[in-house]
Amino acid sequence: MTDNQNIKIRQSKQKQSLLEQMRRTPTIEQSAQKVGISRMTVYRWMKANRQFAQDVEESLRAGREFVSDIAETQMFNLIS
C-alpha cells in the first residue's frame, strides 16, 4: 500500500471512532481528545466533506439526547 492509502485508512478509522465517541460525549473537543486528534482536524474534515459534517451533527444530536436521558434518570432518582 502507498502512504496515501495508509493515511486514508487511518483517517477513516479515526472518523468512525470520533463519531462513536460523540454519541457518548457530545462535544467536539472532548471527543477529539479521546480519539487522539485535534479539534481543528475535525473542523478541517467537516469543511472538506459535507457528508462527514452531517454525520458529526447527527452524532452530536444523538449524544445530547443520551446525556439528557441520563440527567433525567438522575433527577428522577433524586426525587424518589
C-alpha positions as CSV (number, residue, x, y, z in Angstrom):
1,M,0.0,0.0,0.0
2,T,1.1,3.5,-0.6
3,D,1.5,6.1,2.1
4,N,-1.6,7.9,0.7
5,Q,-3.7,4.8,1.1
6,N,-2.5,4.2,4.6
7,I,-3.4,7.8,5.5
8,K,-6.9,7.4,4.1
9,I,-7.4,4.1,6.0
10,R,-6.2,5.7,9.3
11,Q,-8.4,8.8,8.8
12,S,-11.4,6.7,8.0
13,K,-10.9,4.7,11.3
14,Q,-10.4,7.9,13.2
15,K,-13.5,9.5,11.8
16,Q,-15.6,6.5,12.7
17,S,-14.1,6.4,16.2
18,L,-14.8,10.1,16.6
19,L,-18.5,9.7,15.5
20,E,-18.9,6.9,18.0
21,Q,-17.3,8.9,20.8
22,M,-19.6,11.9,20.1
23,R,-22.6,9.7,20.7
24,R,-21.3,9.3,24.3
25,T,-19.6,12.6,24.8
26,P,-21.4,15.3,22.8
27,T,-18.6,17.8,22.5
28,I,-16.1,18.0,19.7
29,E,-13.2,19.0,21.9
30,Q,-13.5,16.0,24.4
31,S,-14.4,13.5,21.7
32,A,-11.4,14.6,19.5
33,Q,-9.0,14.3,22.5
34,K,-10.3,10.8,23.3
35,V,-9.7,9.7,19.7
36,G,-6.3,11.4,19.7
37,I,-6.8,14.1,17.1
38,S,-7.1,17.9,17.4
39,R,-10.3,19.9,17.3
40,M,-9.0,21.8,14.3
41,T,-8.6,18.5,12.4
42,V,-12.3,17.7,13.0
43,Y,-13.3,21.1,11.6
44,R,-11.0,20.7,8.6
45,W,-12.5,17.3,7.9
46,M,-16.0,18.8,8.2
47,K,-15.1,21.6,5.8
48,A,-13.7,19.2,3.3
49,N,-16.5,16.6,3.4
50,R,-20.2,17.7,3.7
51,Q,-21.4,14.2,4.4
52,F,-18.9,13.9,7.3
53,A,-20.2,17.3,8.6
54,Q,-23.7,16.0,8.6
55,D,-22.6,12.8,10.4
56,V,-20.9,14.9,13.0
57,E,-24.1,16.9,13.6
58,E,-26.2,13.7,13.9
59,S,-23.7,12.1,16.3
60,L,-23.7,15.3,18.5
61,R,-27.5,15.3,18.5
62,A,-27.6,11.7,19.5
63,G,-25.0,12.4,22.2
64,R,-27.0,15.3,23.6
65,E,-30.1,13.1,23.8
66,F,-28.1,10.4,25.5
67,V,-26.8,12.8,28.1
68,S,-30.3,14.3,28.6
69,D,-31.7,10.8,29.2
70,I,-29.0,10.2,31.9
71,A,-29.7,13.6,33.5
72,E,-33.4,12.9,33.6
73,T,-32.9,9.5,35.2
74,Q,-30.6,11.0,37.8
75,M,-33.2,13.7,38.5
76,F,-36.0,11.2,39.0
77,N,-33.8,9.1,41.3
78,L,-33.1,12.1,43.4
79,I,-36.8,13.0,43.6
80,S,-37.7,9.4,44.7
